[in-house]
Amino acid sequence: MKTSGKRLGELVLRSENVEALTDFYCNIIGLELYARFGSGNFLKIADDFEGHPQLLAIFDQSWEFSGPKDIDREHAQAKTGPLHHFAFAMEQHEFDREKKRLKDLGQNLQFTDHKQFGWHSIYLHDPDGNSVEFVCYDKTILDEAANQSVRHQPNGQPAEI
């Protein structure tokens, strides 16, 4: 199996209440403040490549977009976007610890097993309504037949069901 060596470096959320969202991700999810400038907060998810940890950035809704000069600025600065959810992946022992911690904090949690991948998932919502997932692999729940039916084959085509 070929791997690309790519990892998520940064995910950016825009919010009308940066401090409430930052507080949620620090005190409920357990991230740490890495950097702050202007109305933008960068929260460290984990160490990664030297010089660039994995980050969740939270910008004020009015933050001036600073991306490539040819990008459609109106679309980039839209208040809503196509984000469905994002996930924090972790080892099973960490997952079990986080599940207990989140329950103890009184968070409204939803639990799902994705047997076709062998994943346990916890879902909750941040103060802006974004769906946040915690996920871990557990080979004891993996449904091999379902996995083969959803995984792509080396030729890039889905497996036949």
C-alpha positions, -999 to +999 in steps of 0.1 A: +000+000+000+014+034-010+013+062+015+018+098+007+034+111+039+008+138+041-009+146+073-034+172+083-014+203+093-041+228+100-079+231+100-094+266+103-129+274+117-144+309+116-166+320+144-186+350+156-174+341+191-137+332+190-133+331+228-163+307+233-150+284+206-114+285+219-127+278+254-146+247+241-117+233+222-093+239+251-115+229+281-138+203+266-118+188+237-084+192+255-063+212+230-037+237+241-033+273+230-002+274+206-003+309+193-026+340+193-024+371+172-051+396+164-084+378+167-070+344+156-062+315+180-041+285+170-046+254+191-022+225+191-036+191+184-004+172+184+033+174+175+040+165+139+067+176+115+095+197+130+084+233+131+047+226+123+024+209+148-011+198+138-033+228+145-069+239+148-071+276+141-101+297+151-105+330+133-130+358+139-158+357+112-146+391+100-109+380+096-095+394+063-088+364+041-051+361+035-048+333+010-036+331-026-043+364-046-064+346-073-088+329-050-125+339-050-125+361-019-163+363-016-165+325-015-135+322+009-151+347+033-186+332+032-201+328+067-211+292+061-193+265+043-195+228+034-179+215+066-198+184+077-175+173+106-139+167+114-124+140+136-096+136+161-081+101+157-065+084+187-055+051+202-082+030+218-070+036+254-070+073+248-105+071+232-119+052+263-103+079+286-118+107+265-152+090+264-153+090+302-140+125+305-165+139+281-194+121+299-181+134+332-182+170+318-219+164+309-214+168+272-243+156+249-226+127+231-236+103+203-218+070+198-215+050+166-195+020+155-184+020+118-179-017+115-169-015+078-137+003+090-134-011+126-139+024+141-156+035+173-168+071+171-180+097+196-198+128+182-205+161+199-211+197+188-190+228+195-207+261+204-210+271+167-228+238+158-198+221+141-198+183+145-167+171+162-157+134+162-133+113+183-124+081+165-103+050+172-096+017+155-107-016+171-100-047+151-125-067+172-155-048+156-141-049+120-165-065+095-141-078+069-168-084+043-182-049+047-147-035+046-139-052+013-171-038-002-163-002+006-126-001+001-111+009-033-089-016-051-055-008-064-069+002-098-089+030-081-123+013-086-145+004-056-147-032-047-176-051-062-204-058-037 
